[in-house]
């Protein structure tokens, strides 16, 4: 059933990939509204697509027009996905064992955790789940893969008295994590003496011996591990899954992924190098079935996969930076003769709250070291007036793309789930929606137990 839904999503997304791979920067210069948006959607440009989706999801009724038919198709796929995935509550009730005696204390009791509210939300949910997964397969040793500053690993180690090895290639980030532990120790006195969290900057590859690495770090032997990661970036999540498949000592995995735009696709060229080879290692697709189908998404579609419908719905306003950047592109092309395209012009984040478009333009011109004499305040204002009526259409355009975001992410994650089912058929694998999608858009955790 999982494979059927995966292939169905692939087929459903296929005709919309040109839209989903369009770049918002080029919205005005390349006339995306008329190029990619069907006329039957353009005719409904006053409709709030987020509200319509929510209404159609909650209460089904016969579709009155083609837009509602499209929304209903997306809703149908969402319901099918719900049949093969778990909410956190379902996973805890149906799969996880009862809470154990080692769930006694918590860093939550400290005065401060030195985490952002988002990170604290994630760690407070994921850490006890990892502890219970480890109990299910009788594992004492945890490896936090791509551990960053150790938010998750420290929590698991201290709360549940487990040996946790944090693997992080950046020495700078590791040092920052060590300073955080020192600061935490001032508020939680016993932390420094009792914590069983250690780190290494060793570069991990397919030849890495986790048993040896663990024993060298802890001066004790362990023959089985749970690999976990909280927002492992890009291909790092795929590396973690490959270790689970190929390494007998890795008996469980819990992976929350992010940064899908950094994946290397097997059948799509990297837009920055324009190079690809079907023989090179890739991180999408992983499953044999999608490889056979030569499935592809594209970088911009994968970037869209990190968007959350729920979070975007909660903030209904169009980000001023998106509109400013699209309009700035018109100036760059028409006045400065710069070529449009993803890799030609990079401005990054320039906008601040209450910044006007004129202020944005001058900052952009400074950053790109362009000739200021070619524009004036009057010229900038004329461009604003000329395109102001298009702003609402850009809002609708972005809403339309975000409606597909969950299906794009699910195509990536179900590909990984099918890969695990193909590669380790005796393992039990699950896809779980752990976090509040408004607080933490990358909320899906892929779990597998041998």
N, C-alpha and C positions, 0 to 999 in steps of 0.2 A: 504493500500500500504506500509506503514512504517513497519508493522509487517511482511509482505511478504519479504521485502528487508532484514530485520533483520534475518529472518530464512534462507534466501538464503545465506547471508554472513556466518552464522553459518555453513551451509552445505559445503560451499566452503572452509572454513578454516580447517574443521575437518581433512582431510588427511594430512595437513601440520603441525599440532600441534606438532608432535615429532621434526620436524625441528625448529619450532618457540620457543619451550621450551628448545632447546639445549643451553648449556652455553658456551660462547665464550672462557672462561678460559680453558675448556676441549677440545678445538678444535683439538689440536695435540694429546693429551694423549688418547682421545677416538675416534680419526680418524673420526671426523664429516664430512669431505669432502666426504669420500666414504660411510659413513653410512647414511647420511641424504640427500645428494644432488643427484638427479637422474642423470643417466649417460648422458642423452640428454642435461643436463645443464653443466655437467663437460666437455663435448666435446666443449662447447662454452665459455670456461673460459677466453678467451682473449677479450670477448665482455664486454663493460662497460654497466652494466644493467641499471644504471640511465639514460644514454643517450638513450638507446634503449626504455625505458619506455616513456621518454619525446617525442621521435620520434613517437612512436605508438599512443600516446595520441593526438598529434597534427595532424597527417596525417595517416588515416587508409588505409591499403592495405592488400591484402591476405597474411596470415601468410606463411612464407617459411619453418618453422621448428617448433618443439614442444615448444621451448623457446619462440618464438614469440606468439604462441597460449596461453601460460600461461600469458604472459604480456598482451595480448588482453583481457583475462578474468578479470584480475585485473583492466584494463582500463574500461571495461564494468561496473564493480561494482562501480567504481568511478563516472561514468556518472549517474548511477541510484541513487547514494547518492546525487548527485547535483540536482536531480529532487525533492527531499523531504527536502532539507536544503536550507539555505539562505546565500548569501554573505552579508557582512555588508552593502554594497550599496543597495542590494535588500531589506534588512530588513528595512533600513531607509526610502526607497522610498515607499514600499508597506505596511508596518505594522505600523511604528511609526508615531505619529502625527507631525505636523509642529513644528519647534523650538518655544519655549515659551519665554515670557518676562523675566522669572527669569534667563535666560542664559545671564547674563550681565557681569560677571567678571570672572577672571580665575587666579589660582595660576601660570599659565604658564607665567604670566607677571612678576612674581618675578624673582630676579636675578638668584636664584638657587632653584631647587626643592628638592635637596638631595635624588634623586632617580637614580638608574642606567638607562641607555638609554632604556633597555628592559622594566623595570618597568614603566618608564615614557610613553613609547609607549602604554602600556596596559591601564594605568590609564587615559590617555588623550582620549582614545577611549571609554572605558567602562563607565566612570563617566557620560558624557552627555546622553548616552543611558539609563542608570538607571534613570536619571532625567526625561526623556521623558516617560519611562515606568510608573514611579510613577504618572505622569500627566494623563496617559491613564486611570488609575484606581482610581484617586483622592486620592492618598496616600501622606501624608506629612512626615511620619516617616520611616526611613530606618534602618535596622539592618545589619551591616557588620559582617558576620558570619565567625569566624576564621580570624579576622581583621589584625593580625600581627602587624606591626608598623603603621598601619593606613593610608597607602598611598592612598587607594581608599576612605575610609570614610572621611578623612580630605578634600580631593578634592571635594567630593559631598557636604559636609556640607558648606564649604566656598563658592564655586562657585554658589550654588543654594539655599543657606540659608535654608537648611533643618536640622532637628534634626536627627543626625546619632548616633546610639549606636554601638560601636565596641565591639564585644565579642571575647576575646582572653584568653585562659587558662594560658598562660605563663606570669607570673609577670615580668620576665626579659625583654621579648619582649615588653610588655606594657610600661615599664619604658623607653626603648629605643625609642619608639614612642613618648612619652611625651617630651623627650629631642629633638627630631626632630622638634616638634611643636615649642618649645622654640627657636630653632635656626632659623626656618622659620620666626618667628615673628620679628626677627632682620632685615629681608629684606622686609617683608610685615607687616608694622606697625600695621594695624588694625586687623590682623589675630587673635591675642590673645584675643581681646575684642569681636569680632563678631562671631567667630567660634562656631558652635553648635554641636561639636563632643565630645562625652564622651565615656568612656570605662568601662568595667567590666570584671573581671576574673571569673565570675560565671560559673560553669560547667553546661552546658545545657544538658537536657535529655528529654525524651518524656513527662515528667510531667511539664516541664517549662512553666510558665505563662508569656508570653512576655508582656502582658499589665501591669502586676504588676511590672515586671523587669524594663520596660521602665519608668513607673511613679515614681518608687523609685529612678531612676538615674537622671531623668530630672525634677522631681517635677511637672510634668504635665501629663495629661491623653491622651492616644492614643489608638484607638480601631482597627486600621488596619495598617499593616506593609508590606513593601517589604523587603524580605530577599535576600541579595546578597553576593557573595563571589568571590574573585579573587584568583584562584589556591588553593581552599580548598583541603587539603591534604587527600588522601585515602578515608576512609569511611565517612569523614566529609561532603563531597558532598551529600552522600546518606542520612545522618542525616538531612541535610537541606531540601532535597526533601520530606522526611517523615513529617517534620514539615509543609510543604506546604500542603500536603495531609490531615493531621489530624487536623490542627489548623485553625479554621475559621477566626481568626484574621490575618493570613498570606494570603494576597490576591495576592501577586506576588512574583516571584522568578527569579533571574538571577544568574546562577552558572557557573563559569569557573573552571573546575576540573583539578587535576594533581595527580601525585604519584599513578598511577593505580596499581603498584606492591604491595601497602599496603592494597589493598582490601582483604576482607575475602570471599572466594568463598564457595558456599553452597555444591558443589560436588567435590571439590579438597582439599586434605589435605594441611595444612600449611607446607611448606618444612622444616621449622626450628623446628617444634614440632612434625611433622608427625601425627597430630591430626586433625580430623574434625568430625562434626556431622551434619547431614541434619536437625536436629531440632534446631541448634543454629542460632542466628541472623546472617545474612550475608549481604554483600554489592554487591554481584554479584552471580547470576542474581537477579534483582528486579522484573521484569515483570512476571506475572503468566504464560505466554506462555513459556518463557525460563525455568522457574522452572519446568513446566510440561515436557519439553523436557530434563530436567537434563543437561542443557548446561554447558560447562566448557571451560576454557581457559588455566589456569596454570600460575604460577608466572612469569616465564621468558617471556612468551608471553605477559603478561600484562606490564612487564617492557619495552618490545619492543614498546608498544603502545605510549609511550611518545616520541619516535623518530619521527623526521620530515623528510620526503623524501626531501622536498625543502631545508632544512638546510643541510642535508647530501650531497645533490647534489651540493650545493654551495661550500662545502669543500670536494673536491674529494680525498684528501690524507687520507690514513689509519692512524688513531691515533696510534702513536708509542707505547703508553701505552697498547693498546689492543694486539699488537703483542708481546711486551715484556712480558706481563702477561701470554699469552698462552705458550710462550717458557719457561718462568720461571716454569710453571707447570710441564713441562717435567723434569726439573732438580729436582724439589721437589719430584716427583714420583720415578724417576730412581735413583737418588743419595741418597736422604734422606728417601725414602720408605714411604713417606706420602701418605695417601689415597686421591684420587681425589674426588671432589664433592663440591657442592655449599657452605655447611656450615662448611667444614673442615679447609679451609685455607683462611684467610681474610687479604689482604694486603692494600686495599684502594688505594688512589692515591699517587704514589711514583714518577711518571715521571715529569720532568721539561724539558723545551725546551733545545735542544742540549745535553740532557743526553744520554750517550751510554748505550748499553745493559749491559756491564760489570758493570758500575756504578749502574744500576738498580738492578742487581743481588746482589751486596754487600749490598745495602740498604735493600733489601728484607730479606737477611740472618740476618742482624742486627735486623730488626723488629721482625722476627720470633724466634730470639735467637737460631739459628742453629749453628752447628759446622762448623767454617770457614775452618778448616783443610781438609775438604772433597772435597773442590774445589780449583782450581787455575785459573789464567787468561787464561792459555792454554786450560783447560777444558771448560771454558765458551766460548771461541772462537770456539772450535770444535763443540759445540752445535749450535752456530750461523751458522757456515758453513753448518752443516748437514741439517738444516731446512730452510735455507734462500730461497730456491726455493718455499717453501710453503706459503711465505708471500703474494704473489699476489692472491693465492687461498683463503686465509682468507679474503682479500679485497672483492673478488667476493661473498664469503659466507655471509659476513655481508651485502653487497648490496642486495642480494637475500632476506634476512630476513627483511630488511628495506622496501622493496617493499610491504610487507604485513602489515606494521605497521599501516597505515591509516585505513585498514579494521578491525584490532584488536581494535583500539580505537573506531571506529564507532560501532562495535558490543557492546561495553560497553555503549556508549552514546545512541544508538538507543534503547537498553534495558531500559535505564532510561526514554527516551521519551515515549516509549510504556507503561511503568509503570505509567507515569503521565496520559496518555490518558485512561488507564484502570481505574485508581483510581479517577480521577477528569474529567470525560468525558465532563463536561460543560466548562472546562477551555480551553483556546487557548494556545497551546504549540508549540515552535519553537526551532530549532537547527541552530545556526548562526556561521559562520566562521568570527570571529571578527578581529583577529590580523594578521599581516604579519607573515607567517609561518617560515621565516628565522630569524626574530627577536624574535618571541615568538612561539615555537612549540606547546605548549598547548593552542590552539587558539579558541577552540569551546566553545560557551556559550549556555547553555540550559535555555530557557526563558519560563515561563508559567504564565498566567494571569487568575484569576477567574472572 
